[in-house]
Amino acid sequence: MNQIITTLLNYAMDNGIGLVISKDLSPYTPSAVDTQERRIVFNMNWHNQKQLAFSLAHEIAHILNGDSSMKPLYFTANKTKLEYKANATAIRMLLPYYLEDKEKSHIRIYDFIEGFGIPTYLEDVVVDELNEYNIQI
């Protein structure tokens, strides 16, 4: 998991996204993105450590998607269209890491969801993205 986070952090920096990485925030302070400044505050102390890569990919996704907000956007289980789209992009970003060196017969949707701490209400997004790889679940 640490390698995935490192790769995502490097991707952000390579794409002009500023990063503030903290291990000192409360475990219940969500990561956030300022889309106007293209800056992410990434909480490495998040209470659900499995969710770190997903939360980082989610915040990067807001910038990649061209989302615009006058206030910071926080990583939450919010189901608005803006957050849903960022979640879908984050899932798309993370799937290659899960699929790497895996035979189709060993791909399990709930292994992916559980491994990255993805909320189960996003199962349909995971299925849709796997279909893009011609993987039927």
CYANA upper distance limits for C-alpha pairs under 8 A (distance plus 0.5 A):
  1 MET  CA      5 ILE  CA      6.91
  1 MET  CA     53 ALA  CA      7.79
  2 ASN  CA      6 THR  CA      6.62
  3 GLN  CA      7 THR  CA      6.60
  4 ILE  CA      8 LEU  CA      6.67
  4 ILE  CA     53 ALA  CA      7.26
  4 ILE  CA     97 TYR  CA      7.90
  5 ILE  CA      9 LEU  CA      6.56
  5 ILE  CA     52 LEU  CA      8.00
  5 ILE  CA     53 ALA  CA      5.91
  5 ILE  CA     56 LEU  CA      8.07
  6 THR  CA     10 ASN  CA      6.65
  7 THR  CA     11 TYR  CA      6.58
  8 LEU  CA     12 ALA  CA      6.67
  8 LEU  CA     53 ALA  CA      8.25
  8 LEU  CA     56 LEU  CA      7.81
  8 LEU  CA     57 ALA  CA      7.39
  9 LEU  CA     13 MET  CA      6.84
  9 LEU  CA     19 LEU  CA      8.44
 10 ASN  CA     14 ASP  CA      6.49
 11 TYR  CA     15 ASN  CA      6.72
 12 ALA  CA     16 GLY  CA      6.98
 12 ALA  CA     17 ILE  CA      5.49
 12 ALA  CA     18 GLY  CA      7.79
 12 ALA  CA     19 LEU  CA      8.33
 12 ALA  CA     60 ILE  CA      7.26
 13 MET  CA     17 ILE  CA      5.72
 13 MET  CA     18 GLY  CA      6.87
 13 MET  CA     19 LEU  CA      7.98
 16 GLY  CA     38 ARG  CA      7.99
 17 ILE  CA     38 ARG  CA      5.68
 17 ILE  CA     39 ARG  CA      6.07
 17 ILE  CA     40 ILE  CA      7.77
 17 ILE  CA     60 ILE  CA      8.42
 18 GLY  CA     38 ARG  CA      6.60
 18 GLY  CA     39 ARG  CA      4.81
 18 GLY  CA     40 ILE  CA      6.64
 19 LEU  CA     39 ARG  CA      6.13
 19 LEU  CA     40 ILE  CA      5.45
 19 LEU  CA     41 VAL  CA      6.51
 19 LEU  CA     42 PHE  CA      7.64
 20 VAL  CA     39 ARG  CA      8.07
 20 VAL  CA     40 ILE  CA      6.64
 20 VAL  CA     41 VAL  CA      5.16
 20 VAL  CA     42 PHE  CA      6.57
 21 ILE  CA     41 VAL  CA      6.48
 21 ILE  CA     42 PHE  CA      5.35
 21 ILE  CA     43 ASN  CA      6.77
 21 ILE  CA     44 MET  CA      7.37
 22 SER  CA     41 VAL  CA      7.96
 22 SER  CA     42 PHE  CA      6.72
 22 SER  CA     43 ASN  CA      5.68
 22 SER  CA     44 MET  CA      6.27
 22 SER  CA     45 ASN  CA      7.78
 23 LYS  CA     43 ASN  CA      6.64
 23 LYS  CA     44 MET  CA      5.47
 23 LYS  CA     45 ASN  CA      5.41
 24 ASP  CA     43 ASN  CA      8.38
 24 ASP  CA     45 ASN  CA      7.30
 25 LEU  CA     29 THR  CA      6.85
 25 LEU  CA     43 ASN  CA      6.86
 25 LEU  CA     45 ASN  CA      6.88
 26 SER  CA     45 ASN  CA      7.29
 26 SER  CA     46 TRP  CA      7.83
 27 PRO  CA     43 ASN  CA      8.33
 27 PRO  CA     45 ASN  CA      5.65
 27 PRO  CA     46 TRP  CA      4.85
 27 PRO  CA     47 HIS  CA      5.06
 28 TYR  CA     46 TRP  CA      6.68
 28 TYR  CA     47 HIS  CA      6.66
 29 THR  CA     43 ASN  CA      7.68
 29 THR  CA     46 TRP  CA      7.51
 30 PRO  CA     42 PHE  CA      8.44
 30 PRO  CA     43 ASN  CA      7.07
 30 PRO  CA     46 TRP  CA      7.45
 30 PRO  CA     74 TYR  CA      6.53
 30 PRO  CA     75 PHE  CA      5.92
 30 PRO  CA     76 THR  CA      7.67
 31 SER  CA     40 ILE  CA      7.86
 31 SER  CA     41 VAL  CA      6.01
 31 SER  CA     42 PHE  CA      5.24
 31 SER  CA     43 ASN  CA      5.70
 31 SER  CA     55 SER  CA      7.44
 31 SER  CA     56 LEU  CA      8.04
 31 SER  CA     59 GLU  CA      8.12
 31 SER  CA     74 TYR  CA      6.42
 31 SER  CA     75 PHE  CA      6.05
 32 ALA  CA     40 ILE  CA      6.24
 32 ALA  CA     41 VAL  CA      5.76
 32 ALA  CA     42 PHE  CA      7.23
 32 ALA  CA     59 GLU  CA      7.08
 32 ALA  CA     72 PRO  CA      6.72
 32 ALA  CA     73 LEU  CA      5.90
 32 ALA  CA     74 TYR  CA      4.77
 32 ALA  CA     75 PHE  CA      6.46
 33 VAL  CA     38 ARG  CA      7.70
 33 VAL  CA     39 ARG  CA      6.23
 33 VAL  CA     40 ILE  CA      4.84
 33 VAL  CA     41 VAL  CA      6.77
 33 VAL  CA     59 GLU  CA      6.25
 33 VAL  CA     60 ILE  CA      8.41
 33 VAL  CA     62 HIS  CA      8.14
 33 VAL  CA     72 PRO  CA      5.93
 33 VAL  CA     73 LEU  CA      5.80
 33 VAL  CA     74 TYR  CA      7.11
 34 ASP  CA     38 ARG  CA      6.21
 34 ASP  CA     39 ARG  CA      5.78
 34 ASP  CA     40 ILE  CA      6.86
 34 ASP  CA     69 SER  CA      8.09
 34 ASP  CA     71 LYS  CA      7.32
 34 ASP  CA     72 PRO  CA      5.12
 34 ASP  CA     73 LEU  CA      7.06
 35 THR  CA     39 ARG  CA      7.21
 35 THR  CA     62 HIS  CA      7.60
 35 THR  CA     63 ILE  CA      6.42
 35 THR  CA     67 ASP  CA      7.17
 35 THR  CA     68 SER  CA      6.26
 35 THR  CA     69 SER  CA      6.81
 35 THR  CA     72 PRO  CA      7.61
 35 THR  CA     73 LEU  CA      8.38
 36 GLN  CA     68 SER  CA      7.23
 36 GLN  CA     69 SER  CA      7.54
 36 GLN  CA     70 MET  CA      7.74
 38 ARG  CA     63 ILE  CA      7.18
 40 ILE  CA     59 GLU  CA      7.28
 40 ILE  CA     60 ILE  CA      8.16
 42 PHE  CA     56 LEU  CA      7.26
 44 MET  CA     49 GLN  CA      8.44
 44 MET  CA     52 LEU  CA      7.47
 45 ASN  CA     49 GLN  CA      8.10
 46 TRP  CA     51 GLN  CA      8.48
 46 TRP  CA     52 LEU  CA      7.56
 48 ASN  CA     52 LEU  CA      7.76
 48 ASN  CA    117 GLY  CA      7.95
 50 LYS  CA    114 GLU  CA      8.44
 50 LYS  CA    115 GLY  CA      6.80
 50 LYS  CA    116 PHE  CA      5.73
 50 LYS  CA    117 GLY  CA      5.74
 51 GLN  CA     55 SER  CA      6.47
 51 GLN  CA    116 PHE  CA      5.70
 51 GLN  CA    117 GLY  CA      5.01
 51 GLN  CA    118 ILE  CA      7.38
 52 LEU  CA     56 LEU  CA      6.69
 52 LEU  CA    116 PHE  CA      8.12
 53 ALA  CA     57 ALA  CA      6.54
 53 ALA  CA     94 LEU  CA      8.45
 53 ALA  CA    116 PHE  CA      7.30
 54 PHE  CA     58 HIS  CA      6.43
 54 PHE  CA     90 ALA  CA      6.85
 54 PHE  CA     91 ILE  CA      7.93
 54 PHE  CA     94 LEU  CA      7.89
 54 PHE  CA    116 PHE  CA      6.50
 54 PHE  CA    117 GLY  CA      7.68
 54 PHE  CA    118 ILE  CA      7.48
 55 SER  CA     59 GLU  CA      6.79
 55 SER  CA     75 PHE  CA      6.83
 56 LEU  CA     60 ILE  CA      6.72
 57 ALA  CA     61 ALA  CA      6.44
 57 ALA  CA     89 THR  CA      8.33
 57 ALA  CA     90 ALA  CA      5.25
 57 ALA  CA     91 ILE  CA      8.40
 57 ALA  CA     93 MET  CA      7.34
 57 ALA  CA     94 LEU  CA      8.03
 58 HIS  CA     62 HIS  CA      7.10
 58 HIS  CA     75 PHE  CA      7.91
 58 HIS  CA     86 ALA  CA      5.93
 58 HIS  CA     87 ASN  CA      6.12
 58 HIS  CA     89 THR  CA      7.62
 58 HIS  CA     90 ALA  CA      5.31
 59 GLU  CA     63 ILE  CA      7.63
 59 GLU  CA     75 PHE  CA      7.71
 59 GLU  CA     86 ALA  CA      7.90
 60 ILE  CA     64 LEU  CA      6.81
 60 ILE  CA     90 ALA  CA      8.33
 61 ALA  CA     65 ASN  CA      6.26
 61 ALA  CA     86 ALA  CA      5.63
 61 ALA  CA     87 ASN  CA      8.12
 61 ALA  CA     89 THR  CA      6.19
 61 ALA  CA     90 ALA  CA      6.44
 62 HIS  CA     66 GLY  CA      6.88
 62 HIS  CA     67 ASP  CA      5.80
 62 HIS  CA     86 ALA  CA      6.00
 63 ILE  CA     67 ASP  CA      6.43
 65 ASN  CA     85 LYS  CA      8.48
 65 ASN  CA     86 ALA  CA      7.71
 65 ASN  CA     89 THR  CA      8.42
 67 ASP  CA     82 LEU  CA      7.96
 69 SER  CA     73 LEU  CA      7.85
 77 ALA  CA    119 PRO  CA      8.07
 78 ASN  CA     83 GLU  CA      6.92
 78 ASN  CA     84 TYR  CA      8.40
 79 LYS  CA     83 GLU  CA      6.59
 79 LYS  CA     84 TYR  CA      6.31
 80 THR  CA     84 TYR  CA      6.48
 81 LYS  CA     85 LYS  CA      6.59
 82 LEU  CA     86 ALA  CA      6.89
 83 GLU  CA     87 ASN  CA      6.59
 84 TYR  CA     88 ALA  CA      6.70
 85 LYS  CA     89 THR  CA      6.78
 86 ALA  CA     90 ALA  CA      6.60
 87 ASN  CA     91 ILE  CA      6.64
 87 ASN  CA    122 LEU  CA      8.41
 88 ALA  CA     92 ARG  CA      6.72
 88 ALA  CA    125 VAL  CA      6.61
 88 ALA  CA    126 VAL  CA      8.37
 89 THR  CA     93 MET  CA      6.69
 90 ALA  CA     94 LEU  CA      6.74
 91 ILE  CA     95 LEU  CA      6.51
 91 ILE  CA    125 VAL  CA      8.18
 91 ILE  CA    126 VAL  CA      7.23
 91 ILE  CA    129 GLU  CA      8.19
 92 ARG  CA     96 PRO  CA      8.19
 92 ARG  CA    129 GLU  CA      6.90
 94 LEU  CA     98 TYR  CA      7.28
 95 LEU  CA     99 LEU  CA      6.53
 95 LEU  CA    112 PHE  CA      8.41
 95 LEU  CA    130 LEU  CA      8.46
 96 PRO  CA    100 GLU  CA      6.33
 98 TYR  CA    102 LYS  CA      8.22
 98 TYR  CA    112 PHE  CA      7.12
 99 LEU  CA    103 GLU  CA      8.48
 99 LEU  CA    107 ILE  CA      7.83
102 LYS  CA    106 HIS  CA      6.85
102 LYS  CA    107 ILE  CA      7.37
103 GLU  CA    107 ILE  CA      7.38
104 LYS  CA    135 ILE  CA      7.57
107 ILE  CA    111 ASP  CA      8.28
108 ARG  CA    112 PHE  CA      7.09
108 ARG  CA    137 ILE  CA      8.35
109 ILE  CA    113 ILE  CA      6.78
109 ILE  CA    123 GLU  CA      8.29
109 ILE  CA    126 VAL  CA      7.70
109 ILE  CA    127 VAL  CA      7.94
109 ILE  CA    137 ILE  CA      7.84
110 TYR  CA    114 GLU  CA      6.24
111 ASP  CA    115 GLY  CA      6.22
112 PHE  CA    116 PHE  CA      6.77
113 ILE  CA    117 GLY  CA      6.34
113 ILE  CA    118 ILE  CA      5.37
113 ILE  CA    119 PRO  CA      7.64
113 ILE  CA    120 THR  CA      7.50
113 ILE  CA    123 GLU  CA      8.15
114 GLU  CA    118 ILE  CA      6.96
118 ILE  CA    122 LEU  CA      7.64
119 PRO  CA    123 GLU  CA      8.26
122 LEU  CA    126 VAL  CA      7.06
123 GLU  CA    127 VAL  CA      6.75
124 ASP  CA    128 ASP  CA      6.62
125 VAL  CA    129 GLU  CA      6.62
126 VAL  CA    130 LEU  CA      6.59
127 VAL  CA    131 ASN  CA      6.70
127 VAL  CA    136 GLN  CA      8.22
127 VAL  CA    137 ILE  CA      7.27
128 ASP  CA    132 GLU  CA      7.16
129 GLU  CA    133 TYR  CA      7.53
130 LEU  CA    134 ASN  CA      7.08
130 LEU  CA    135 ILE  CA      5.77
130 LEU  CA    136 GLN  CA      7.42
130 LEU  CA    137 ILE  CA      8.30
131 ASN  CA    135 ILE  CA      5.54
131 ASN  CA    136 GLN  CA      6.34
